[in-house]
Amino acid sequence: MTFADALTFGTALLVLINPPSILPAYTDIVSAYEVKIQRSIAARTSISLAVFMLILIWLGQFILDALDIEIGALQVAGGLILLRGSIRMVDAADRALPEDELKQTESESWQVVSVVPLAIPLTVGGGTIALIVATTGQFNRVLDLMAMSLVCVLIALMMAAIYFFAGPISRTLGPIGMRILGRIGGIVLMAISVQLLTTGISALVPVLA
């Protein structure tokens, strides 16, 4: 994995997580807690996010081998998922949780809420999982996995800072600014998904390469 590959992977992760679309739902959930607890939620959510992504990185190849899935097929599937997500980011509004999940969080402790639903599935969804597993199938050397792990840890630290200042960021950007950033991210993610699709199709049908 080159520096450019690691940069592309990190950019895809960050765009797919799409902080501007998460912040409204995140602030709605944590607003019910005291400021001190909100900070604890931000820390625990980012730790859970890092741990989950690291598990995917180091066990991704085992998942592929156990299910006997070709890398190209997973890349095509991941590209389609990312493409659908990018289209929704460009056209739709903020990310939200179903009403029943929002009501359920009211009766749960902040320790549980910081993992589910804040870390999973609000921050890390199906598209993120597909991207990580597909990338580990392509770059599966130990050094590659270590580079991807470093990228994921940096992303988790960045999300910790964003969650820590979620309230001020949301108020500063406002609804219009949040939507603009989300849609710009959708365009970037769309380009990355097309690239992933192209790589996967070329691997499945070498003559097209």
C-alpha positions in Angstrom: 0.0 0.0 0.0 1.5 3.3 -1.1 0.9 6.6 0.6 -1.6 7.5 -2.2 -3.5 4.3 -1.5 -3.6 5.0 2.2 -4.7 8.6 1.5 -7.5 7.4 -0.8 -8.6 4.8 1.8 -8.7 7.5 4.6 -10.5 9.9 2.4 -13.1 7.3 1.4 -13.6 6.4 5.1 -14.0 10.0 6.2 -16.4 10.8 3.3 -18.4 7.7 3.9 -18.7 8.4 7.6 -19.8 11.9 6.5 -19.6 13.9 9.8 -21.9 16.7 8.6 -24.7 14.2 8.2 -24.1 12.5 11.5 -23.9 15.6 13.7 -27.7 16.4 13.8 -28.6 12.9 14.9 -25.6 12.8 17.3 -26.5 16.1 19.0 -30.1 15.1 19.3 -29.2 11.9 21.2 -26.5 13.3 23.5 -28.4 16.5 24.3 -30.3 14.6 26.9 -27.2 14.1 29.0 -25.1 16.5 31.1 -22.1 18.2 29.4 -19.6 16.0 31.4 -21.3 12.9 30.2 -21.5 14.2 26.7 -17.7 14.3 26.7 -17.5 10.8 28.0 -19.9 9.7 25.2 -17.6 11.3 22.6 -14.6 9.5 24.0 -16.3 6.1 24.3 -17.9 6.4 20.8 -14.5 7.1 19.2 -12.9 4.2 21.0 -15.6 1.8 20.0 -15.3 3.1 16.4 -11.5 2.5 16.4 -11.8 -1.0 17.9 -14.5 -2.1 15.4 -12.6 -0.9 12.4 -9.4 -2.6 13.6 -11.3 -5.8 14.0 -12.5 -5.5 10.5 -9.0 -4.8 9.2 -7.3 -7.7 10.9 -10.1 -10.3 10.4 -11.2 -9.1 6.9 -9.0 -11.6 5.1 -10.2 -14.4 7.3 -13.8 -13.4 6.4 -13.0 -13.5 2.7 -11.3 -16.9 3.0 -14.1 -18.4 5.2 -16.8 -17.3 2.8 -14.7 -18.1 -0.3 -15.4 -14.7 -1.8 -13.2 -13.3 -4.6 -11.7 -9.9 -4.0 -13.2 -8.6 -7.3 -16.7 -9.6 -6.3 -16.4 -7.9 -2.9 -15.0 -4.7 -4.6 -17.9 -4.6 -7.0 -20.4 -5.1 -4.1 -18.7 -2.5 -2.0 -18.6 -0.1 -4.9 -22.3 -0.5 -5.5 -23.0 0.1 -1.8 -20.8 3.2 -1.8 -22.4 4.5 -5.0 -25.9 4.2 -3.5 -24.7 5.9 -0.4 -23.1 8.7 -2.3 -26.3 9.3 -4.4 -28.3 9.6 -1.1 -25.7 12.0 0.3 -26.0 14.3 -2.8 -29.8 14.2 -3.0 -30.9 13.6 0.6 -30.8 15.5 3.9 -29.2 14.6 7.2 -28.6 11.1 8.3 -31.1 10.0 10.9 -32.0 7.0 13.0 -35.5 5.3 12.9 -37.9 6.8 15.4 -38.1 3.5 17.4 -34.3 3.6 17.9 -34.4 7.2 19.0 -37.0 6.4 21.6 -35.0 3.3 22.8 -31.9 5.4 23.5 -33.8 7.5 26.0 -34.0 4.6 28.4 -30.5 3.3 27.9 -27.3 4.3 29.8 -24.8 6.5 28.0 -22.3 3.6 28.0 -24.6 1.6 25.8 -25.7 4.5 23.6 -22.1 5.4 22.8 -21.6 2.0 21.2 -25.1 1.4 19.8 -26.4 3.3 18.0 -23.8 6.1 18.0 -20.7 4.1 16.9 -22.7 1.4 15.1 -24.7 1.9 12.9 -24.8 5.7 12.9 -21.0 6.2 12.4 -20.0 2.9 10.9 -22.6 1.4 8.6 -22.7 -1.2 5.9 -20.9 0.9 3.4 -17.9 1.5 5.7 -17.7 -2.3 6.5 -17.8 -3.2 2.8 -15.0 -0.6 2.1 -12.7 -1.9 4.9 -13.1 -5.6 4.1 -12.7 -5.0 0.3 -9.5 -2.9 0.9 -8.0 -5.6 3.2 -8.7 -8.1 0.4 -6.6 -6.0 -1.9 -3.9 -5.0 0.5 -3.3 -7.9 2.9 0.4 -7.7 3.8 1.2 -7.0 7.5 2.6 -3.6 6.6 -0.5 -2.8 4.6 -2.8 -3.8 7.5 -0.7 -1.7 9.9 -1.0 1.3 7.6 -4.7 0.9 7.4 -4.9 0.5 11.1 -3.0 3.8 11.6 -5.5 5.5 9.2 -8.5 4.2 11.1 -7.0 5.3 14.4 -6.5 8.8 13.0 -10.1 8.8 11.7 -11.3 7.8 15.1 -9.3 10.6 16.8 -10.7 13.1 14.3 -14.2 11.9 15.0 -13.5 12.2 18.8 -12.7 15.9 18.2 -15.8 16.4 16.1 -18.0 14.7 18.6 -16.5 16.6 21.5 -17.3 19.9 19.7 -20.5 18.7 18.0 -22.7 21.4 19.5 -20.6 24.4 18.6 -19.8 23.0 15.1 -23.5 22.4 14.3 -24.4 25.9 15.5 -21.5 27.5 13.5 -22.1 25.8 10.2 -25.9 25.9 10.4 -28.3 23.6 8.5 -27.3 25.0 5.1 -23.5 24.7 5.7 -24.0 21.1 7.0 -25.9 20.1 3.9 -23.4 21.7 1.5 -20.5 19.8 3.1 -22.5 16.6 3.0 -23.2 16.9 -0.7 -19.7 17.8 -1.5 -18.6 14.7 0.3 -21.2 12.7 -1.6 -19.6 13.8 -4.9 -16.2 12.7 -3.7 -17.5 9.4 -2.5 -19.2 8.8 -5.8 -15.9 9.1 -7.6 -14.3 6.7 -5.2 -17.1 4.2 -5.6 -16.8 4.3 -9.4 -13.0 3.7 -9.1 -13.7 0.7 -6.7 -16.3 -0.7 -9.2 -13.9 -0.4 -12.1 -11.1 -2.2 -10.1 -13.5 -5.0 -9.1 -14.9 -5.5 -12.6 -11.4 -5.6 -14.1 -10.4 -8.3 -11.5 -13.5 -10.4 -12.4 -13.2 -9.9 -16.1 -9.5 -9.5 -16.9 -10.1 -8.9 -20.6 -11.8 -5.6 -19.7 -8.6 -4.4 -18.0 
